[in-house]
Amino acid sequence: MRKKGIVITVALLVICGWLGFTATSTASMEIQKQAKAAGVDAKCQTCHTVAMPKKGSGADELNDCGKWLVSQKEAKKAKEVDGAWAKDCPKK
Ligand code: HEC
């Protein structure tokens, strides 16, 4: 029975660690997922100037499409950027 307790503890730790990890950059991961669902071949660089934007500076590394998306947030009075808008991104 003791062994079972250890297994459950380890499983809980793994799940908590995973949740903590996925919560770090979910904002942009959502955007990318939405963009892909809308048929955009979305890589980080579709909207960012760098290949792997980091949390904290990610929003400072937006390219024209990324900046346009943020401007749409105000234009559409939306609370958050919707990745699906990326299909209307102005072409460079
Ligand atoms: C379809 C466009 C799009 C794609 C693709 C995209 N991003 Fe973003 N990302 C954005 C926008 C727009 C913001 C700013 C969101 C805001 O200010 O509301 C952002 C913000 C971020 C941030 C800052 C958010 C924070 O919590 O600090 C990070 C980090 C980030 N993106 C990482 C990534 C990574 C990594 C990828 C690729 C796996 C990626 N993004 C792909 C549009 C995109």
Backbone and ligand atoms as CSV (ligand in chain L), in Angstrom:
chain,resi,resn,atom,element,x,y,z
A,1,MET,N,N,0.828,-1.203,0.000
A,1,MET,CA,C,0.000,0.000,0.000
A,1,MET,C,C,0.863,1.254,0.000
A,2,ARG,N,N,2.024,1.217,0.683
A,2,ARG,CA,C,2.887,2.406,0.723
A,2,ARG,C,C,3.368,2.779,-0.680
A,3,LYS,N,N,3.623,1.740,-1.460
A,3,LYS,CA,C,4.136,1.988,-2.802
A,3,LYS,C,C,3.117,2.757,-3.644
A,4,LYS,N,N,1.870,2.411,-3.429
A,4,LYS,CA,C,0.809,3.073,-4.185
A,4,LYS,C,C,0.781,4.578,-3.869
A,5,GLY,N,N,1.015,4.875,-2.571
A,5,GLY,CA,C,1.027,6.282,-2.175
A,5,GLY,C,C,2.124,7.044,-2.895
A,6,ILE,N,N,3.284,6.411,-3.020
A,6,ILE,CA,C,4.396,7.081,-3.705
A,6,ILE,C,C,4.043,7.328,-5.173
A,7,VAL,N,N,3.456,6.323,-5.781
A,7,VAL,CA,C,3.092,6.463,-7.195
A,7,VAL,C,C,2.127,7.633,-7.370
A,8,ILE,N,N,1.141,7.717,-6.487
A,8,ILE,CA,C,0.159,8.810,-6.597
A,8,ILE,C,C,0.841,10.163,-6.382
A,9,THR,N,N,1.754,10.220,-5.395
A,9,THR,CA,C,2.458,11.480,-5.143
A,9,THR,C,C,3.256,11.909,-6.369
A,10,VAL,N,N,3.971,10.960,-6.948
A,10,VAL,CA,C,4.765,11.286,-8.138
A,10,VAL,C,C,3.848,11.758,-9.265
A,11,ALA,N,N,2.744,11.059,-9.460
A,11,ALA,CA,C,1.818,11.428,-10.529
A,11,ALA,C,C,1.303,12.849,-10.310
A,12,LEU,N,N,0.970,13.187,-9.076
A,12,LEU,CA,C,0.467,14.526,-8.778
A,12,LEU,C,C,1.530,15.580,-9.071
A,13,LEU,N,N,2.778,15.275,-8.684
A,13,LEU,CA,C,3.861,16.222,-8.931
A,13,LEU,C,C,4.036,16.460,-10.427
A,14,VAL,N,N,3.965,15.374,-11.188
A,14,VAL,CA,C,4.121,15.495,-12.642
A,14,VAL,C,C,3.001,16.366,-13.217
A,15,ILE,N,N,1.781,16.105,-12.782
A,15,ILE,CA,C,0.643,16.867,-13.309
A,15,ILE,C,C,0.769,18.348,-12.943
A,16,CYS,N,N,1.163,18.628,-11.684
A,16,CYS,CA,C,1.313,20.023,-11.262
A,16,CYS,C,C,2.408,20.716,-12.060
A,17,GLY,N,N,3.520,20.022,-12.252
A,17,GLY,CA,C,4.611,20.604,-13.013
A,17,GLY,C,C,4.185,20.893,-14.435
A,18,TRP,N,N,3.413,19.986,-15.017
A,18,TRP,CA,C,2.961,20.143,-16.386
A,18,TRP,C,C,2.018,21.341,-16.500
A,19,LEU,N,N,1.113,21.464,-15.522
A,19,LEU,CA,C,0.177,22.589,-15.547
A,19,LEU,C,C,0.937,23.902,-15.442
A,20,GLY,N,N,1.931,23.934,-14.546
A,20,GLY,CA,C,2.717,25.145,-14.385
A,20,GLY,C,C,3.437,25.492,-15.668
A,21,PHE,N,N,3.942,24.499,-16.348
A,21,PHE,CA,C,4.677,24.734,-17.584
A,21,PHE,C,C,3.763,25.257,-18.683
A,22,THR,N,N,2.636,24.613,-18.863
A,22,THR,CA,C,1.757,25.021,-19.958
A,22,THR,C,C,1.144,26.392,-19.708
A,23,ALA,N,N,1.054,26.811,-18.436
A,23,ALA,CA,C,0.431,28.099,-18.138
A,23,ALA,C,C,1.341,29.256,-18.515
A,24,THR,N,N,2.659,28.998,-18.675
A,24,THR,CA,C,3.587,30.104,-18.881
A,24,THR,C,C,3.317,30.881,-20.167
A,25,SER,N,N,3.086,30.193,-21.260
A,25,SER,CA,C,2.918,30.944,-22.504
A,25,SER,C,C,1.635,30.565,-23.223
A,26,THR,N,N,0.618,30.233,-22.473
A,26,THR,CA,C,-0.619,29.787,-23.105
A,26,THR,C,C,-1.242,30.880,-23.958
A,27,ALA,N,N,-1.053,32.159,-23.568
A,27,ALA,CA,C,-1.667,33.249,-24.332
A,27,ALA,C,C,-1.319,33.098,-25.801
A,28,SER,N,N,-0.018,33.005,-26.084
A,28,SER,CA,C,0.382,32.970,-27.480
A,28,SER,C,C,0.146,31.607,-28.115
A,29,MET,N,N,0.250,30.541,-27.317
A,29,MET,CA,C,-0.010,29.212,-27.859
A,29,MET,C,C,-1.451,29.153,-28.363
A,30,GLU,N,N,-2.369,29.785,-27.626
A,30,GLU,CA,C,-3.767,29.843,-28.043
A,30,GLU,C,C,-3.874,30.545,-29.386
A,31,ILE,N,N,-3.170,31.687,-29.494
A,31,ILE,CA,C,-3.220,32.479,-30.726
A,31,ILE,C,C,-2.760,31.622,-31.899
A,32,GLN,N,N,-1.653,30.892,-31.674
A,32,GLN,CA,C,-1.124,30.073,-32.766
A,32,GLN,C,C,-2.099,28.962,-33.137
A,33,LYS,N,N,-2.719,28.373,-32.109
A,33,LYS,CA,C,-3.675,27.297,-32.354
A,33,LYS,C,C,-4.869,27.818,-33.155
A,34,GLN,N,N,-5.350,28.997,-32.746
A,34,GLN,CA,C,-6.494,29.594,-33.438
A,34,GLN,C,C,-6.130,29.907,-34.887
A,35,ALA,N,N,-4.901,30.395,-35.078
A,35,ALA,CA,C,-4.465,30.736,-36.428
A,35,ALA,C,C,-4.424,29.482,-37.289
A,36,LYS,N,N,-3.883,28.396,-36.740
A,36,LYS,CA,C,-3.799,27.146,-37.487
A,36,LYS,C,C,-5.189,26.631,-37.824
A,37,ALA,N,N,-6.107,26.748,-36.844
A,37,ALA,CA,C,-7.469,26.286,-37.068
A,37,ALA,C,C,-8.126,27.079,-38.188
A,38,ALA,N,N,-7.684,28.334,-38.353
A,38,ALA,CA,C,-8.266,29.192,-39.394
A,38,ALA,C,C,-7.576,28.966,-40.736
A,39,GLY,N,N,-6.642,28.019,-40.775
A,39,GLY,CA,C,-6.009,27.674,-42.037
A,39,GLY,C,C,-4.727,28.439,-42.324
A,40,VAL,N,N,-4.194,29.146,-41.312
A,40,VAL,CA,C,-2.943,29.862,-41.500
A,40,VAL,C,C,-1.796,28.934,-41.126
A,41,ASP,N,N,-0.756,28.884,-41.974
A,41,ASP,CA,C,0.416,28.080,-41.644
A,41,ASP,C,C,1.228,28.876,-40.638
A,42,ALA,N,N,0.810,28.809,-39.378
A,42,ALA,CA,C,1.369,29.707,-38.366
A,42,ALA,C,C,2.573,29.113,-37.660
A,43,LYS,N,N,3.710,29.772,-37.835
A,43,LYS,CA,C,4.886,29.476,-37.024
A,43,LYS,C,C,5.072,30.694,-36.130
A,44,CYS,N,N,5.936,30.567,-35.135
A,44,CYS,CA,C,6.161,31.708,-34.261
A,44,CYS,C,C,6.482,32.943,-35.110
A,45,GLN,N,N,7.263,32.751,-36.171
A,45,GLN,CA,C,7.731,33.888,-36.960
A,45,GLN,C,C,6.661,34.458,-37.887
A,46,THR,N,N,5.484,33.833,-37.909
A,46,THR,CA,C,4.391,34.426,-38.665
A,46,THR,C,C,4.021,35.761,-38.037
A,47,CYS,N,N,4.159,35.826,-36.720
A,47,CYS,CA,C,3.755,37.038,-36.002
A,47,CYS,C,C,4.889,37.648,-35.191
A,48,HIS,N,N,5.975,36.912,-35.030
A,48,HIS,CA,C,7.095,37.408,-34.226
A,48,HIS,C,C,8.333,37.589,-35.087
A,49,THR,N,N,9.230,38.448,-34.635
A,49,THR,CA,C,10.454,38.696,-35.389
A,49,THR,C,C,11.508,37.635,-35.106
A,50,VAL,N,N,11.333,36.873,-34.042
A,50,VAL,CA,C,12.313,35.854,-33.686
A,50,VAL,C,C,11.674,34.474,-33.779
A,51,ALA,N,N,12.507,33.457,-33.948
A,51,ALA,CA,C,11.990,32.105,-34.143
A,51,ALA,C,C,11.353,31.552,-32.875
A,52,MET,N,N,11.875,31.947,-31.719
A,52,MET,CA,C,11.355,31.399,-30.466
A,52,MET,C,C,11.176,32.522,-29.444
A,53,PRO,N,N,10.074,33.253,-29.538
A,53,PRO,CA,C,9.843,34.361,-28.606
A,53,PRO,C,C,9.778,33.852,-27.179
A,54,LYS,N,N,10.345,34.618,-26.269
A,54,LYS,CA,C,10.357,34.191,-24.866
A,54,LYS,C,C,9.312,34.948,-24.071
A,55,LYS,N,N,8.854,34.290,-23.040
A,55,LYS,CA,C,7.886,34.929,-22.163
A,55,LYS,C,C,8.494,36.191,-21.578
A,56,GLY,N,N,7.711,37.239,-21.513
A,56,GLY,CA,C,8.195,38.496,-20.962
A,56,GLY,C,C,8.575,39.457,-22.064
A,57,SER,N,N,9.334,38.939,-23.073
A,57,SER,CA,C,9.726,39.821,-24.169
A,57,SER,C,C,8.963,39.473,-25.446
A,58,GLY,N,N,8.186,38.400,-25.395
A,58,GLY,CA,C,7.477,37.941,-26.586
A,58,GLY,C,C,6.654,39.028,-27.244
A,59,ALA,N,N,5.950,39.814,-26.447
A,59,ALA,CA,C,5.092,40.853,-27.009
A,59,ALA,C,C,5.905,42.000,-27.601
A,60,ASP,N,N,7.186,42.122,-27.204
A,60,ASP,CA,C,8.042,43.176,-27.778
A,60,ASP,C,C,8.676,42.717,-29.073
A,61,GLU,N,N,8.482,41.446,-29.405
A,61,GLU,CA,C,9.142,40.895,-30.582
A,61,GLU,C,C,8.128,40.569,-31.676
A,62,LEU,N,N,7.092,41.368,-31.754
A,62,LEU,CA,C,6.071,41.138,-32.760
A,62,LEU,C,C,6.489,41.772,-34.084
A,63,ASN,N,N,6.225,41.100,-35.184
A,63,ASN,CA,C,6.474,41.696,-36.501
A,63,ASN,C,C,5.227,42.470,-36.925
A,64,ASP,N,N,5.172,42.868,-38.188
A,64,ASP,CA,C,4.036,43.672,-38.639
A,64,ASP,C,C,2.709,42.960,-38.423
A,65,CYS,N,N,2.701,41.655,-38.712
A,65,CYS,CA,C,1.461,40.900,-38.540
A,65,CYS,C,C,1.073,40.866,-37.063
A,66,GLY,N,N,2.054,40.609,-36.204
A,66,GLY,CA,C,1.779,40.554,-34.770
A,66,GLY,C,C,1.268,41.883,-34.240
A,67,LYS,N,N,1.919,42.978,-34.699
A,67,LYS,CA,C,1.485,44.302,-34.238
A,67,LYS,C,C,0.089,44.614,-34.744
A,68,TRP,N,N,-0.164,44.189,-35.967
A,68,TRP,CA,C,-1.485,44.409,-36.547
A,68,TRP,C,C,-2.547,43.664,-35.724
A,69,LEU,N,N,-2.203,42.447,-35.318
A,69,LEU,CA,C,-3.147,41.659,-34.508
A,69,LEU,C,C,-3.481,42.387,-33.219
A,70,VAL,N,N,-2.436,42.950,-32.588
A,70,VAL,CA,C,-2.674,43.662,-31.334
A,70,VAL,C,C,-3.537,44.904,-31.588
A,71,SER,N,N,-3.298,45.578,-32.737
A,71,SER,CA,C,-4.099,46.764,-33.036
A,71,SER,C,C,-5.559,46.374,-33.277
A,72,GLN,N,N,-5.759,45.168,-33.828
A,72,GLN,CA,C,-7.120,44.697,-34.066
A,72,GLN,C,C,-7.878,44.448,-32.771
A,73,LYS,N,N,-7.092,44.146,-31.730
A,73,LYS,CA,C,-7.712,43.891,-30.432
A,73,LYS,C,C,-8.511,45.136,-30.023
A,74,GLU,N,N,-7.917,46.318,-30.260
A,74,GLU,CA,C,-8.620,47.547,-29.920
A,74,GLU,C,C,-9.699,47.855,-30.948
A,75,ALA,N,N,-9.360,47.659,-32.218
A,75,ALA,CA,C,-10.313,47.965,-33.285
A,75,ALA,C,C,-11.597,47.156,-33.120
A,76,LYS,N,N,-11.437,45.904,-32.711
A,76,LYS,CA,C,-12.606,45.037,-32.570
A,76,LYS,C,C,-13.156,45.048,-31.153
A,77,LYS,N,N,-12.522,45.830,-30.292
A,77,LYS,CA,C,-12.915,45.893,-28.886
A,77,LYS,C,C,-12.957,44.499,-28.260
A,78,ALA,N,N,-11.995,43.675,-28.658
A,78,ALA,CA,C,-11.917,42.326,-28.103
A,78,ALA,C,C,-11.015,42.343,-26.876
A,79,LYS,N,N,-11.236,41.395,-26.006
A,79,LYS,CA,C,-10.437,41.345,-24.786
A,79,LYS,C,C,-9.066,40.753,-25.076
A,80,GLU,N,N,-9.036,39.792,-26.003
A,80,GLU,CA,C,-7.779,39.146,-26.333
A,80,GLU,C,C,-7.639,38.996,-27.838
A,81,VAL,N,N,-6.397,38.846,-28.278
A,81,VAL,CA,C,-6.143,38.617,-29.694
A,81,VAL,C,C,-6.698,37.246,-30.085
A,82,ASP,N,N,-7.367,37.183,-31.209
A,82,ASP,CA,C,-7.833,35.903,-31.733
A,82,ASP,C,C,-6.944,35.524,-32.913
A,83,GLY,N,N,-6.271,34.397,-32.799
A,83,GLY,CA,C,-5.340,33.975,-33.838
A,83,GLY,C,C,-5.970,33.867,-35.216
A,84,ALA,N,N,-7.271,33.651,-35.270
A,84,ALA,CA,C,-7.950,33.500,-36.555
A,84,ALA,C,C,-7.837,34.771,-37.395
A,85,TRP,N,N,-7.646,35.917,-36.735
A,85,TRP,CA,C,-7.507,37.180,-37.483
A,85,TRP,C,C,-6.264,37.147,-38.353
A,86,ALA,N,N,-5.319,36.274,-38.034
A,86,ALA,CA,C,-4.038,36.251,-38.743
A,86,ALA,C,C,-4.231,36.012,-40.236
A,87,LYS,N,N,-5.346,35.406,-40.631
A,87,LYS,CA,C,-5.529,35.159,-42.053
A,87,LYS,C,C,-5.801,36.461,-42.807
A,88,ASP,N,N,-6.132,37.532,-42.082
A,88,ASP,CA,C,-6.343,38.840,-42.703
A,88,ASP,C,C,-5.146,39.759,-42.511
A,89,CYS,N,N,-4.046,39.196,-42.030
A,89,CYS,CA,C,-2.853,39.996,-41.799
A,89,CYS,C,C,-2.425,40.714,-43.073
A,90,PRO,N,N,-2.105,42.007,-42.955
A,90,PRO,CA,C,-1.615,42.714,-44.133
A,90,PRO,C,C,-0.322,42.081,-44.627
A,91,LYS,N,N,-0.246,41.805,-45.915
A,91,LYS,CA,C,0.965,41.166,-46.473
A,91,LYS,C,C,2.087,42.184,-46.614
A,92,LYS,N,N,3.325,41.705,-46.343
A,92,LYS,CA,C,4.456,42.614,-46.435
A,92,LYS,C,C,4.844,42.815,-47.896
L,1,HEC,C1,C,-0.870,34.212,-35.374
L,1,HEC,C2,C,0.107,35.052,-34.731
L,1,HEC,C3,C,1.047,34.474,-33.679
L,1,HEC,C4,C,1.754,33.290,-33.716
L,1,HEC,C5,C,1.764,32.238,-34.814
L,1,HEC,C6,C,2.531,33.242,-32.494
L,1,HEC,N1,N,2.298,34.355,-31.740
L,1,HEC,FE1,FE,3.146,34.809,-29.921
L,1,HEC,N2,N,1.999,36.486,-29.813
L,1,HEC,C7,C,1.179,36.951,-30.803
L,1,HEC,C8,C,0.569,38.202,-30.380
L,1,HEC,C9,C,-0.416,39.031,-31.204
L,1,HEC,C10,C,1.079,38.460,-29.093
L,1,HEC,C11,C,0.724,39.646,-28.191
L,1,HEC,C12,C,-0.561,39.310,-27.490
L,1,HEC,C13,C,-1.159,40.500,-26.816
L,1,HEC,O1,O,-0.445,41.469,-26.544
L,1,HEC,O2,O,-2.354,40.429,-26.572
L,1,HEC,C14,C,1.993,37.384,-28.774
L,1,HEC,C15,C,2.708,37.279,-27.586
L,1,HEC,C16,C,3.619,36.302,-27.322
L,1,HEC,C17,C,4.384,36.206,-26.109
L,1,HEC,C18,C,4.318,37.185,-24.951
L,1,HEC,C19,C,3.212,36.758,-24.039
L,1,HEC,C20,C,3.699,36.642,-22.659
L,1,HEC,O3,O,2.969,36.021,-21.892
L,1,HEC,O4,O,4.762,37.180,-22.326
L,1,HEC,C21,C,5.167,35.091,-26.199
L,1,HEC,C22,C,6.163,34.564,-25.180
L,1,HEC,C23,C,4.881,34.478,-27.474
L,1,HEC,N3,N,3.936,35.241,-28.133
L,1,HEC,C24,C,5.476,33.325,-27.922
L,1,HEC,C25,C,5.137,32.682,-29.115
L,1,HEC,C26,C,5.728,31.421,-29.546
L,1,HEC,C27,C,6.803,30.653,-28.786
L,1,HEC,C28,C,5.138,31.106,-30.731
L,1,HEC,C29,C,5.358,29.869,-31.609
L,1,HEC,C30,C,5.225,28.593,-30.965
L,1,HEC,C31,C,4.183,32.168,-31.034
L,1,HEC,N4,N,4.229,33.100,-30.035
L,1,HEC,C32,C,3.388,32.198,-32.166
L,1,HEC,C33,C,0.917,36.358,-32.013
L,1,HEC,C34,C,1.412,35.137,-32.423
